[in-house]
Amino acid sequence: KMGGRNPGGLTVLMRIADIESSFPNILLAIAIMAFWGQGLWKVIMVLAISGWVSEARTVRGAVLSVKQETYVLASKSVGATHLRILIRHILPNVLAPVLVFASFRLATVILAEATLSFLGMGVQPPTATWGSMLSRSREYLVVAPHLVMAPGLCLMFVALGANQLGDGLRDLLDPRLRGSIK
């Protein structure tokens, strides 16, 4: 439904999102991993389950903002179908903020995976992860600090890079900032 109140299913979904957002993501991920066990695909599923709320809220907020724009209302008034309005007007205008948010979220997901692996609840050896490298090398911290520094610095730089990517995408895709970029 394009105008008026939210459809019932979306309201229920947002209430589920409210409940899930009341739990810290990493705590929810740890609880689910304790129930499911370790493994690469389980970590991917847990991070998706524990992190969908912020993406859903971002998409919903962007759609609610765009659907009130004059060009969307004008398309609706001349008889454009909901699908046409969605594909032609809403999707292109929502895609940029969603891509920017997803790139910022990437750093959070990488750090969450490293946290789970550090705690021994994530991806298991022989698959190497920075979290498990940090966990296994902490007993050698005094003797060989480079064993901790290498995965720690890599983790930091990748997270920083993901945030910089998000910053760059925001600058590139935000029409309000296009004239101010040098």
C-alpha angles and dihedrals in degrees: 000000000000102000137029123022127001117266114257095252093055091049091052090047091052091049089052087050090052091053093047093046089059088071121070108251095232092049090051090048092050091049093050092046090051088055099041101033130226132314142111097263092044090054091050091050093046093050090049092048094046095044107041094092097071092047092048091050092049092051093045093049093048093048092048090051096046097043090063093056118116095243091055092048090047092052090049092049093054091053104262112164121247090248092053092048090048095049099036102038116009103041097051091048095046096044096073098055091042092052091048092049092047091054090051090047090053091074091052092051092048091051092046091053090048090050093051091047092046089055091049093247099102136061111347130220138301083047106080120224129170091240093055090044089054091047095050094044099049092087088061094048095116096041101038111014091171088073089065097034097055099058091035093054092044090052091048094048094047091050090047090048092052090051091048089050089054091049091050093047090050091052091046099044102036107093091203090061098043095090094047098054113105 
